[in-house]
Amino acid sequence: EGKGKKRNALHDFKKTGELMLIKVNKTLEVKTKLLNTTEQCAKRCSRNKGLSFTCKAFAYDRVTKRCHWLSFNSLTNGVRKKQDHAFDLYEKKDYVRNCIIGKGADYKGTISVTKSGIQCQAWNSMIPHEH
């Protein structure tokens, strides 16, 4: 990265236009606030600043300039997708990507089987293989 250039927080998010997530499970958390740009929303979500939960996604209402930080994403149980022309959905790539980069230490996706279809061994288990 160049000197004096700040990294754009939006690079950590996958954007889906005209989509909002609706929580069916009432225990899932949402926080909203008026913010002028999606970049400001992304920074707050990345840092979990002012949030009582881990932010996995946010939806930005382009009409009201309102950011909706979400404790869930489109892969979470108890969530449904809704087409909405006012919103753009931004999901943290770490939580929605289905690939492992490097050794996978930071992987937060949902894949739990090997390429050949064998169930993965839990990280905290020494059975059937030792680490």
C-alpha positions in Angstrom: 0.0 0.0 0.0 1.2 3.5 -0.8 2.3 6.0 1.8 -0.5 8.1 3.2 -3.1 6.0 1.5 -5.8 4.5 3.8 -7.1 1.0 3.1 -10.7 0.9 2.0 -12.7 -1.1 4.6 -15.2 -2.1 1.9 -12.6 -4.5 0.4 -13.4 -6.9 3.3 -17.0 -7.2 2.2 -19.0 -8.9 -0.5 -21.7 -6.5 -1.9 -25.1 -7.7 -3.1 -27.2 -4.9 -4.6 -30.9 -4.4 -3.8 -31.0 -7.0 -1.0 -31.9 -6.9 2.7 -31.8 -9.6 5.3 -34.8 -10.2 7.6 -34.3 -11.9 10.9 -36.8 -14.6 11.7 -34.9 -15.6 14.8 -35.6 -12.8 17.3 -32.3 -13.4 19.2 -30.2 -12.1 16.3 -29.1 -8.5 16.8 -29.2 -5.4 14.7 -28.1 -1.8 15.3 -28.8 1.1 13.1 -27.5 4.7 12.7 -27.5 7.5 10.2 -24.1 7.5 8.3 -23.3 9.3 5.1 -21.2 6.6 3.3 -20.9 2.8 3.0 -17.2 3.2 3.9 -18.1 4.6 7.3 -20.5 1.6 7.9 -17.8 -0.8 6.8 -15.2 0.7 9.2 -17.6 0.4 12.1 -18.5 -3.2 11.2 -14.9 -4.2 10.8 -13.9 -2.7 14.2 -17.2 -3.7 15.9 -17.1 -0.1 17.2 -20.1 0.7 19.4 -21.6 -2.8 18.8 -22.6 -5.3 21.5 -22.1 -8.2 19.0 -19.7 -9.3 16.3 -20.7 -7.6 13.1 -20.9 -10.1 10.2 -22.7 -7.9 7.7 -24.4 -4.5 7.2 -27.1 -3.2 5.0 -27.0 0.3 3.8 -30.2 2.2 3.0 -29.3 4.5 0.2 -32.6 6.5 0.5 -32.3 7.4 4.2 -28.5 7.0 4.5 -29.0 4.6 7.4 -26.6 1.8 8.2 -27.9 -1.5 9.7 -25.2 -3.6 11.3 -26.1 -7.2 11.6 -24.9 -10.0 13.9 -25.7 -12.5 11.1 -25.4 -12.9 7.4 -27.2 -14.7 4.5 -25.9 -18.1 5.6 -27.2 -17.8 9.2 -30.2 -20.0 10.2 -33.3 -17.9 11.1 -32.6 -15.3 8.3 -34.4 -14.8 5.1 -33.4 -12.6 2.1 -35.7 -9.9 0.8 -35.3 -7.9 -2.5 -35.4 -4.2 -1.6 -34.4 -1.5 -4.1 -33.3 0.9 -1.3 -30.7 -1.4 0.3 -27.3 -2.8 -0.6 -26.1 -5.7 1.5 -22.4 -6.0 2.5 -21.3 -9.3 4.0 -17.9 -9.9 5.6 -16.0 -12.1 3.1 -14.5 -14.1 6.0 -18.0 -15.4 6.9 -19.3 -16.1 3.4 -16.3 -17.3 1.4 -16.2 -21.0 0.9 -12.5 -21.3 0.3 -9.6 -21.6 2.7 -6.6 -19.3 2.2 -3.2 -20.5 3.5 -3.5 -22.8 6.5 -7.1 -21.7 7.2 -6.4 -20.3 10.6 -8.8 -17.4 10.1 -11.4 -19.4 8.2 -15.0 -18.7 9.4 -17.0 -20.2 6.6 -19.3 -23.2 6.7 -17.5 -25.9 4.8 -17.0 -28.9 7.0 -16.1 -31.7 4.5 -12.9 -32.4 2.6 -12.7 -32.2 -1.2 -13.5 -35.9 -1.3 -16.6 -35.6 0.9 -15.1 -36.8 4.3 -16.4 -35.0 7.4 -13.7 -32.7 8.8 -12.2 -33.4 12.2 -13.0 -30.8 14.9 -10.1 -28.5 15.8 -10.3 -29.5 19.5 -10.3 -33.2 18.7 -7.2 -35.5 18.5 -9.3 -38.3 17.0 -9.0 -39.8 14.4 -5.7 -37.9 13.8 -3.3 -36.1 16.0 -2.4 -32.5 15.1 
